[in-house]
Amino acid sequence: MQKRTFGKSGLEVSALGLGCMGLSFGYGPATEKGEAIKLIRRAYELGVTFFDTAEVYGPFTNEELLGEALEPFRDKVIIATKFGFKLENGAMTGVDSRPEKIRAVAEAALRRLRTDTIDLFYQHRVDPNVPIEEVAGTVKQLIQEGKVKHFGLSEAGVQIIRKAHAVQPVTALQSEYSLWWREPEQEILPTLEELGIGFVPFSPLGKGFLTGKIDESTTFEKDDFRNTVPRFSEENRKANQALVDLLGRIANEKRTTPAQIALAWLLAQKPWIVPIPGTTKLHRLEENLGAAELKLAANDLQDINEALLNIEIQGHRYSEQAQKMINR
């Protein structure tokens, strides 16, 4: 597995990371613990050194899972976790980045992850009630105390990024980015390049849609959050099939898979981009990681971009309620 460095930070990770949320949360029943540990350790064997979690995944159980799975080689991997949501009775009810909350989340995460330092600590969502300078200052203190190594933001806008970076250098921004959500290209990517900040696209496979394994007739588990996502309505899945068909055609030409094309496209955008596809299946893990070896030529990228001009993606990427928690 090739390595990449997040901008000017010096933090080096595998070119593809592993998003671990789906093992515990979001896409139906949690994966059986033994199987989940097996998958995480297999990712490490295949060269993955960057693992992503958060306190709200579960909640709490995903951090505990990673702590156990990665303990044998903790010093050889980078673990990213997050703070910033308000939890009540196990449900996210809003955002909370008060300094005392950040510190409490950090201490709890250290215990669950079985470690003495958090490699990358993201603000999960911007809190409009707490100045970002105060948030960055709190993480800066945690870094000075040795409890955190790097500061990250998630789904933050350009002004927030600049204000935070002025207080404590931001190592990475995590936001959604894929062939069916390209909004970061407008302002986010140029800003990150200017400031020397890395970028971590989550949902790089469009929450599974870009794999080609989901169509208008697909049904999801009752607790799968895609049931609430407008982009995954039956009507919109049918309308968005054109993008999957495009990936399928290119994949056939390259003798690869749509998922690998989608990930290789992301890797080709910037050398400081590190996607974090997630999966619960070993064969999908191996398929996804194979994308790191796939190189798309300039003409391939041009063909994809030209074809995308004729494809209009239908449906919002989040429910109205979830969208309210994104404050850029």
C-alpha positions in Angstrom: 0.0 0.0 0.0 1.4 3.4 -1.0 1.5 6.2 1.6 0.3 9.7 1.5 1.0 12.8 3.7 -1.6 15.2 4.9 -0.5 18.5 3.5 2.2 20.3 5.6 1.5 18.3 8.7 3.9 15.5 8.1 1.3 12.9 9.1 1.7 9.9 6.8 -1.0 7.3 6.3 -1.9 4.6 3.8 -3.4 5.9 0.5 -6.7 4.4 1.5 -8.0 4.2 5.0 -10.8 2.2 6.6 -14.0 3.9 7.6 -15.3 1.8 10.5 -18.7 3.3 11.2 -20.7 0.7 9.3 -19.3 -2.1 11.5 -21.3 -0.8 14.4 -23.8 1.8 13.2 -25.8 3.3 10.4 -26.2 0.4 7.9 -28.3 -2.1 9.7 -27.4 -4.5 12.6 -23.8 -4.3 13.9 -21.3 -6.8 12.6 -20.6 -9.6 15.0 -17.6 -8.5 17.1 -15.3 -11.4 16.1 -15.9 -10.8 12.4 -15.4 -7.1 12.8 -12.1 -7.6 14.5 -11.1 -10.0 11.8 -11.9 -7.5 9.1 -10.0 -4.6 10.8 -6.9 -6.8 11.3 -7.1 -8.0 7.7 -7.1 -4.3 6.6 -3.9 -3.8 8.5 -2.4 -6.9 6.9 -3.2 -5.5 3.5 -1.4 -2.2 4.3 -4.0 0.0 5.8 -2.6 2.2 8.6 -5.4 4.8 8.9 -8.6 3.9 10.8 -11.6 6.2 11.3 -14.1 6.1 14.1 -16.2 8.4 16.4 -17.8 8.3 19.8 -21.3 8.4 18.3 -20.8 5.3 16.1 -22.7 2.9 18.3 -22.6 5.1 20.3 -19.2 4.2 21.9 -19.0 0.6 20.7 -17.1 1.4 17.5 -14.3 3.0 19.5 -14.2 0.0 21.8 -14.0 -2.3 18.8 -11.1 -0.5 17.3 -9.3 -0.3 20.6 -9.4 -4.1 20.9 -8.7 -4.8 17.2 -5.8 -2.5 16.9 -4.2 -3.0 20.3 -1.6 -5.6 19.0 -0.1 -3.1 16.6 -1.2 0.3 18.0 2.1 2.0 17.5 2.0 1.2 13.7 -1.4 2.7 12.9 -3.1 6.1 12.9 -6.5 6.3 14.7 -8.9 9.2 14.0 -11.9 9.8 16.2 -14.3 12.7 16.7 -16.1 15.0 19.2 -18.9 17.5 18.8 -22.2 15.8 19.0 -24.7 15.9 21.9 -25.9 12.4 22.9 -29.1 11.8 24.8 -30.2 8.2 25.5 -27.9 6.9 22.8 -29.2 9.3 20.1 -27.6 12.4 18.5 -29.8 15.4 19.5 -27.6 18.2 18.3 -24.0 19.6 18.5 -21.9 20.3 21.5 -18.3 21.6 21.3 -17.9 23.3 24.6 -14.4 23.0 25.9 -15.4 20.8 28.9 -17.3 18.5 26.5 -14.3 18.2 24.2 -12.1 17.2 27.1 -14.6 14.7 28.4 -14.9 13.1 25.0 -11.1 12.9 24.6 -10.6 11.2 28.0 -13.4 8.7 27.3 -12.0 8.0 23.8 -8.5 7.3 25.2 -10.0 4.6 27.5 -12.1 3.0 24.8 -9.3 3.0 22.2 -6.8 1.6 24.8 -4.3 4.2 24.0 -2.5 7.2 25.6 -2.9 9.5 22.6 -5.4 10.2 19.9 -3.6 10.6 16.6 -6.2 12.8 14.8 -9.1 14.4 16.7 -11.8 15.9 14.5 -14.6 18.3 15.4 -17.5 16.1 14.0 -19.7 19.0 13.1 -19.3 22.8 13.6 -21.1 24.1 16.7 -22.6 27.6 16.0 -22.8 28.3 19.7 -19.0 27.9 20.4 -16.5 30.0 18.5 -14.2 27.9 16.4 -11.2 29.7 17.9 -12.3 28.3 21.3 -12.6 24.8 19.9 -9.2 25.0 18.2 -7.7 26.4 21.4 -9.0 23.5 23.5 -7.6 20.9 21.1 -4.3 22.9 21.1 -4.2 22.4 24.8 -4.8 18.7 24.5 -2.0 18.5 22.0 0.3 20.3 24.4 -0.7 17.8 27.1 0.2 14.9 24.8 -3.4 13.5 24.7 -3.9 14.4 21.0 -1.4 14.7 18.2 -3.4 16.3 15.3 -6.5 18.5 14.9 -9.1 17.9 12.3 -12.4 19.3 11.1 -15.4 17.6 9.5 -17.9 19.2 7.1 -16.6 22.7 7.9 -16.7 25.6 5.5 -13.9 27.8 4.3 -14.2 30.6 6.9 -14.3 28.1 9.7 -11.3 26.3 8.4 -9.2 29.5 8.1 -10.2 30.7 11.6 -9.4 27.3 13.2 -6.1 26.9 11.3 -4.9 30.3 12.6 -5.2 29.0 16.2 -4.1 25.4 15.8 -2.9 24.1 12.4 -5.6 21.8 10.9 -4.1 18.5 9.7 -7.1 17.2 7.8 -10.6 18.0 6.8 -13.1 15.2 6.5 -16.1 15.7 4.3 -18.2 13.9 1.8 -16.7 13.8 -1.6 -17.2 11.3 -4.5 -18.2 11.2 -8.1 -21.8 11.9 -7.0 -21.0 14.7 -4.6 -18.4 17.1 -6.0 -19.3 20.3 -4.1 -15.9 20.4 -2.3 -14.2 21.1 -5.6 -15.7 24.6 -5.6 -14.0 26.2 -2.6 -12.9 23.6 -0.2 -10.1 21.9 -2.2 -8.4 25.1 -3.3 -8.4 26.4 0.3 -6.9 23.1 1.7 -4.2 23.2 -1.0 -3.4 26.8 -0.1 -3.2 26.1 3.6 -1.5 22.7 3.3 -4.3 20.7 4.8 -5.1 17.1 3.9 -8.5 15.9 2.8 -10.4 12.7 3.9 -13.4 11.9 1.7 -16.0 9.9 3.6 -18.7 8.0 1.7 -16.3 7.9 -1.3 -18.5 5.2 -2.8 -21.7 7.2 -2.4 -22.9 5.2 0.6 -22.6 2.1 -1.5 -24.4 3.3 -4.6 -21.3 3.7 -6.8 -20.5 0.0 -6.3 -23.2 -0.9 -8.8 -24.7 -3.3 -6.3 -27.7 -1.1 -5.5 -30.6 -0.3 -7.8 -34.2 1.0 -7.7 -35.4 -2.4 -6.4 -32.9 -2.7 -3.5 -34.4 -2.7 0.0 -32.5 -1.7 3.1 -32.6 -2.9 6.7 -35.2 -1.0 8.8 -32.4 0.8 10.8 -30.3 1.6 7.7 -30.0 5.4 7.6 -30.2 5.4 3.8 -33.9 4.9 4.2 -34.0 8.6 5.3 -31.7 9.9 2.5 -33.6 11.6 -0.4 -30.9 10.5 -2.8 -31.8 6.9 -2.0 -35.5 7.2 -2.8 -36.6 4.6 -5.4 -37.2 7.4 -7.9 -33.8 9.0 -7.4 -32.0 5.7 -7.5 -33.5 5.0 -10.8 -32.6 8.5 -12.1 -29.0 8.2 -10.7 -28.4 4.9 -12.4 -26.8 6.7 -15.3 -23.7 7.4 -13.1 -23.4 3.7 -12.1 -23.8 2.7 -15.8 -20.9 5.0 -16.7 -18.7 3.5 -14.0 -19.6 0.0 -15.2 -18.6 0.8 -18.8 -15.2 2.2 -17.7 -14.7 -0.7 -15.3 -15.3 -3.3 -18.1 -12.8 -1.5 -20.3 -10.2 -1.6 -17.5 -11.1 -5.1 -16.3 -11.8 -3.8 -12.8 -14.9 -2.9 -10.8 -17.1 0.3 -10.5 -16.0 0.7 -6.9 -12.3 0.6 -7.9 -12.9 3.2 -10.6 -14.7 5.5 -8.2 -11.9 5.3 -5.6 -9.1 5.6 -8.2 -10.8 8.8 -9.5 -10.6 10.3 -6.0 -7.0 9.3 -5.5 -6.2 11.0 -8.8 -7.6 14.3 -7.8 -4.9 15.4 -5.3 -1.9 13.6 -3.7 -3.1 14.6 -0.2 -6.5 13.1 -0.5 -7.1 9.8 1.5 -10.5 8.2 1.0 -11.9 6.0 3.8 -14.3 3.5 2.2 -16.0 1.3 4.7 -17.4 -2.3 4.4 -18.5 -5.2 6.5 -17.3 -7.8 4.0 -13.8 -9.1 3.6 -14.0 -9.5 -0.2 -15.3 -5.9 -0.5 -12.4 -4.8 1.6 -9.9 -6.5 -0.7 -11.7 -5.1 -3.7 -11.7 -1.5 -2.4 -8.0 -1.6 -1.4 -7.2 -2.9 -4.9 -8.1 0.6 -6.1 -4.8 1.9 -4.7 -3.0 0.0 -7.5 -5.2 1.3 -10.2 -3.9 4.4 -12.1 -6.2 6.4 -14.3 -4.5 8.2 -17.1 -5.2 11.8 -17.9 -7.4 10.8 -20.8 -9.4 8.5 -18.6 -10.0 11.3 -16.1 -11.0 13.6 -19.0 -13.5 11.1 -20.4 -15.1 10.6 -16.9 -15.4 14.4 -16.4 -16.9 14.9 -19.8 -19.4 12.1 -19.3 -20.4 13.6 -15.9 -21.4 16.8 -17.6 -24.3 15.0 -19.1 -25.4 13.4 -15.8 -27.5 15.3 -13.3 -27.5 13.7 -9.9 -31.0 13.7 -8.3 -31.8 14.0 -4.6 -30.3 15.7 -1.5 -27.4 13.8 0.2 -29.0 14.1 3.7 -32.4 14.2 5.3 -33.6 17.7 6.3 -32.9 16.8 10.0 -29.3 15.7 9.3 -28.7 18.7 7.1 -29.5 21.0 10.0 -26.4 19.7 11.8 -24.1 20.9 9.0 -23.2 24.5 9.6 -20.6 25.8 7.2 
